[in-house]
Every structure is written in C-alpha cells, then in structure tokens.
Amino acid sequence: MSDPTIEISLDARSRAAYLRLSGSAVGRTHQVQPELMLDTDQAGDAVGIEILSMQAFEFFIANQQDLSRRFHLRQLSPEDLETVRAFFEEKKAS
C-alpha cells in the first residue's frame, strides 16, 4: 500500500522539484512534456513527479485531471501545490 504522505524535494541548483507520491519503486518514467516527467510503478500508478520549470508546473496544474486518469495520480493538496509554485516563482525572480 502506498504512503499517503507526499515528500517534496526542491533543488535550487538544478531548478527542479520532485514530488514523491509513494514508497513504491519506479518502474517507468513518462516524459509528459520536455520539462515534466511522471514516474510510475510496475502497475502504472504514479509514484513521483519531476517538474523542471514554471511552464511545466502550469501545464501540470491545467492537466491534473487528465494525468490523474492516465496515471492513477491522486489529487495534490493546495499546500503542496503552493510549495512548488512558490519555488518556481522564487527561481523566476532570481
């Protein structure tokens, strides 16, 4: 069973955000967009999301329902989304 806690890793050097959705092993990485990758386990369920730009984050937000259907991605909390948004806004400003 997957862990309901989302771990967010923010890497200022590479300007990347990674949201770890479960403790399951990554079976495959899907390139959704050039700067948006979604990791799934062997069953095809989302286990992680790598976001490399504000544009990719905005795409993710706009397409979250479709991605949820395609990859069994659970809804992210507003707090988790705000953490990622603030990270990319800070990087954009610097």
ChimeraX commands (.cxc) that place a marker at each C-alpha (Angstrom):
marker #1 position 0.00,0.00,0.00 radius 0.5
marker #1 position 1.32,3.47,-0.83 radius 0.5
marker #1 position 2.18,6.06,1.76 radius 0.5
marker #1 position -0.31,8.98,1.79 radius 0.5
marker #1 position 2.45,11.49,2.65 radius 0.5
marker #1 position 3.95,13.42,-0.24 radius 0.5
marker #1 position 7.64,14.25,0.02 radius 0.5
marker #1 position 8.69,17.35,-1.89 radius 0.5
marker #1 position 12.34,17.82,-2.85 radius 0.5
marker #1 position 13.36,21.22,-4.20 radius 0.5
marker #1 position 16.78,21.54,-5.83 radius 0.5
marker #1 position 17.73,25.18,-6.37 radius 0.5
marker #1 position 20.91,24.29,-8.26 radius 0.5
marker #1 position 19.13,22.30,-10.97 radius 0.5
marker #1 position 15.89,24.27,-10.59 radius 0.5
marker #1 position 13.91,21.06,-10.18 radius 0.5
marker #1 position 11.04,19.98,-7.97 radius 0.5
marker #1 position 10.33,16.31,-7.28 radius 0.5
marker #1 position 7.15,15.16,-5.60 radius 0.5
marker #1 position 7.45,11.64,-4.22 radius 0.5
marker #1 position 3.91,10.28,-4.01 radius 0.5
marker #1 position 4.57,6.82,-2.61 radius 0.5
marker #1 position 7.30,4.50,-1.45 radius 0.5
marker #1 position 6.81,2.16,-4.41 radius 0.5
marker #1 position 9.73,1.54,-6.74 radius 0.5
marker #1 position 9.81,3.40,-10.06 radius 0.5
marker #1 position 9.06,1.04,-12.91 radius 0.5
marker #1 position 8.94,3.58,-15.74 radius 0.5
marker #1 position 9.39,7.30,-16.36 radius 0.5
marker #1 position 6.96,9.01,-18.74 radius 0.5
marker #1 position 8.01,12.28,-20.37 radius 0.5
marker #1 position 4.72,14.18,-20.34 radius 0.5
marker #1 position 6.41,17.36,-21.61 radius 0.5
marker #1 position 10.07,18.26,-22.12 radius 0.5
marker #1 position 10.27,19.54,-18.52 radius 0.5
marker #1 position 7.65,17.34,-16.86 radius 0.5
marker #1 position 8.26,13.68,-16.08 radius 0.5
marker #1 position 5.95,11.31,-14.25 radius 0.5
marker #1 position 7.29,8.13,-12.62 radius 0.5
marker #1 position 5.02,5.11,-12.32 radius 0.5
marker #1 position 5.37,1.76,-10.59 radius 0.5
marker #1 position 5.05,-1.62,-12.32 radius 0.5
marker #1 position 1.23,-1.38,-12.11 radius 0.5
marker #1 position 1.22,2.01,-13.87 radius 0.5
marker #1 position 0.34,4.05,-10.77 radius 0.5
marker #1 position 2.06,7.41,-10.28 radius 0.5
marker #1 position 4.84,7.36,-7.68 radius 0.5
marker #1 position 6.62,10.64,-8.48 radius 0.5
marker #1 position 6.52,13.84,-10.50 radius 0.5
marker #1 position 9.57,15.78,-11.66 radius 0.5
marker #1 position 8.93,19.39,-12.66 radius 0.5
marker #1 position 11.73,21.48,-14.16 radius 0.5
marker #1 position 10.07,24.83,-14.89 radius 0.5
marker #1 position 7.16,27.11,-14.05 radius 0.5
marker #1 position 5.76,26.41,-17.52 radius 0.5
marker #1 position 5.78,22.66,-16.81 radius 0.5
marker #1 position 4.17,23.30,-13.40 radius 0.5
marker #1 position 1.41,25.35,-15.03 radius 0.5
marker #1 position 0.88,22.58,-17.60 radius 0.5
marker #1 position 0.63,20.07,-14.76 radius 0.5
marker #1 position -1.97,22.19,-12.94 radius 0.5
marker #1 position -4.03,22.67,-16.11 radius 0.5
marker #1 position -3.92,18.95,-16.94 radius 0.5
marker #1 position -4.01,17.38,-13.48 radius 0.5
marker #1 position -7.40,15.70,-14.03 radius 0.5
marker #1 position -6.28,14.06,-17.28 radius 0.5
marker #1 position -2.97,12.98,-15.73 radius 0.5
marker #1 position -4.89,11.61,-12.75 radius 0.5
marker #1 position -6.96,9.40,-15.03 radius 0.5
marker #1 position -4.00,8.26,-17.14 radius 0.5
marker #1 position -1.60,7.51,-14.29 radius 0.5
marker #1 position -3.86,6.96,-11.25 radius 0.5
marker #1 position -2.43,10.15,-9.80 radius 0.5
marker #1 position -4.07,11.28,-6.60 radius 0.5
marker #1 position -5.03,14.90,-6.15 radius 0.5
marker #1 position -2.32,17.01,-4.59 radius 0.5
marker #1 position -3.16,19.30,-1.70 radius 0.5
marker #1 position -3.31,23.07,-2.22 radius 0.5
marker #1 position -0.42,23.36,0.28 radius 0.5
marker #1 position 1.79,21.00,-1.76 radius 0.5
marker #1 position 0.97,22.86,-4.98 radius 0.5
marker #1 position 1.70,26.22,-3.33 radius 0.5
marker #1 position 5.10,24.96,-2.14 radius 0.5
marker #1 position 6.07,24.07,-5.72 radius 0.5
marker #1 position 4.58,27.26,-7.18 radius 0.5
marker #1 position 6.50,29.43,-4.68 radius 0.5
marker #1 position 9.74,27.59,-5.51 radius 0.5
marker #1 position 9.44,28.32,-9.24 radius 0.5
marker #1 position 8.32,31.91,-8.66 radius 0.5
marker #1 position 11.40,32.45,-6.48 radius 0.5
marker #1 position 13.63,30.95,-9.18 radius 0.5
marker #1 position 11.98,33.13,-11.82 radius 0.5
marker #1 position 12.63,36.26,-9.74 radius 0.5
marker #1 position 16.32,35.45,-9.18 radius 0.5
marker link #1:1,2 radius 0.2
marker link #1:2,3 radius 0.2
marker link #1:3,4 radius 0.2
marker link #1:4,5 radius 0.2
marker link #1:5,6 radius 0.2
marker link #1:6,7 radius 0.2
marker link #1:7,8 radius 0.2
marker link #1:8,9 radius 0.2
marker link #1:9,10 radius 0.2
marker link #1:10,11 radius 0.2
marker link #1:11,12 radius 0.2
marker link #1:12,13 radius 0.2
marker link #1:13,14 radius 0.2
marker link #1:14,15 radius 0.2
marker link #1:15,16 radius 0.2
marker link #1:16,17 radius 0.2
marker link #1:17,18 radius 0.2
marker link #1:18,19 radius 0.2
marker link #1:19,20 radius 0.2
marker link #1:20,21 radius 0.2
marker link #1:21,22 radius 0.2
marker link #1:22,23 radius 0.2
marker link #1:23,24 radius 0.2
marker link #1:24,25 radius 0.2
marker link #1:25,26 radius 0.2
marker link #1:26,27 radius 0.2
marker link #1:27,28 radius 0.2
marker link #1:28,29 radius 0.2
marker link #1:29,30 radius 0.2
marker link #1:30,31 radius 0.2
marker link #1:31,32 radius 0.2
marker link #1:32,33 radius 0.2
marker link #1:33,34 radius 0.2
marker link #1:34,35 radius 0.2
marker link #1:35,36 radius 0.2
marker link #1:36,37 radius 0.2
marker link #1:37,38 radius 0.2
marker link #1:38,39 radius 0.2
marker link #1:39,40 radius 0.2
marker link #1:40,41 radius 0.2
marker link #1:41,42 radius 0.2
marker link #1:42,43 radius 0.2
marker link #1:43,44 radius 0.2
marker link #1:44,45 radius 0.2
marker link #1:45,46 radius 0.2
marker link #1:46,47 radius 0.2
marker link #1:47,48 radius 0.2
marker link #1:48,49 radius 0.2
marker link #1:49,50 radius 0.2
marker link #1:50,51 radius 0.2
marker link #1:51,52 radius 0.2
marker link #1:52,53 radius 0.2
marker link #1:53,54 radius 0.2
marker link #1:54,55 radius 0.2
marker link #1:55,56 radius 0.2
marker link #1:56,57 radius 0.2
marker link #1:57,58 radius 0.2
marker link #1:58,59 radius 0.2
marker link #1:59,60 radius 0.2
marker link #1:60,61 radius 0.2
marker link #1:61,62 radius 0.2
marker link #1:62,63 radius 0.2
marker link #1:63,64 radius 0.2
marker link #1:64,65 radius 0.2
marker link #1:65,66 radius 0.2
marker link #1:66,67 radius 0.2
marker link #1:67,68 radius 0.2
marker link #1:68,69 radius 0.2
marker link #1:69,70 radius 0.2
marker link #1:70,71 radius 0.2
marker link #1:71,72 radius 0.2
marker link #1:72,73 radius 0.2
marker link #1:73,74 radius 0.2
marker link #1:74,75 radius 0.2
marker link #1:75,76 radius 0.2
marker link #1:76,77 radius 0.2
marker link #1:77,78 radius 0.2
marker link #1:78,79 radius 0.2
marker link #1:79,80 radius 0.2
marker link #1:80,81 radius 0.2
marker link #1:81,82 radius 0.2
marker link #1:82,83 radius 0.2
marker link #1:83,84 radius 0.2
marker link #1:84,85 radius 0.2
marker link #1:85,86 radius 0.2
marker link #1:86,87 radius 0.2
marker link #1:87,88 radius 0.2
marker link #1:88,89 radius 0.2
marker link #1:89,90 radius 0.2
marker link #1:90,91 radius 0.2
marker link #1:91,92 radius 0.2
marker link #1:92,93 radius 0.2
marker link #1:93,94 radius 0.2
view
